Amino acid sequence: MKKIKSVCVYCASSSKINPDYFEAAREIGQLLAQKGMRCVCGAGNQGLMGTLADSVLAHGGEVMGVIPRFMIDEGWCHPDLTQTIVTADMHERKERMAQEADAVIALPGGCGTFEELFEIITWKQLGLFLNPIVILNTDGYYDPLIEMLHKAIDENFMRREHERMWLVAQTPQEAIDAIEQAPAWDPSIRKIAAI
């Protein structure tokens, strides 16, 4: 198994959400810092993104934030990150975050988080990203999405083997354990019927 040195965390910028999600973000941040794993995130200063970054930094860890220029202009960038990478647009942002990651953890989020998660799963299916992907299913938030993924497999839109592309964790500690213990992904399983 590959040593995990850098973890990309997808999460929301909304602040009007279940307090349990904030607690999960704080715990993930603390665990990443304690493990010496750099956190790669979207550099936001609000919601779970801001809470995650604050927690990593408060526990002595490093945070690389990747953010498009227009978000900085809007005042959405966290001011105290270890490193901030400014990109031209959202596409470059997501690509750079993936390039920097030895693993991905998806916390609860909205359309942006869904899109990031589905894109990185698609990249893994195509053999473009071979690292662990963990869905942190705090309070069952992702139950409908996980059910939809299984339905896609049952309906032959994906192969049964593709179910191994992601792991599901119920707690932050399980998420960290999962990325550390995930088996290597075989890129030869990328065969699909059509794109």
Secondary structure, 3 states (H helix, E strand, C coil): CCCCCEEEEECCCCCCCCHHHHHHHHHHHHHHHHHCCEEEECCECCHHHHHHHHHHHHCCCCEEEEEEHHHHHCCCECCCCCEEEEECCHHHHHHHHHHCCCEEEECCCCHHHHHHHHHHHHHHHCCCCCCCEEEECHHHCCHHHHHHHHHHHHCCCCCHHHHHHCEEECCHHHHHHHHHHCCCCCHHHHCCCCC
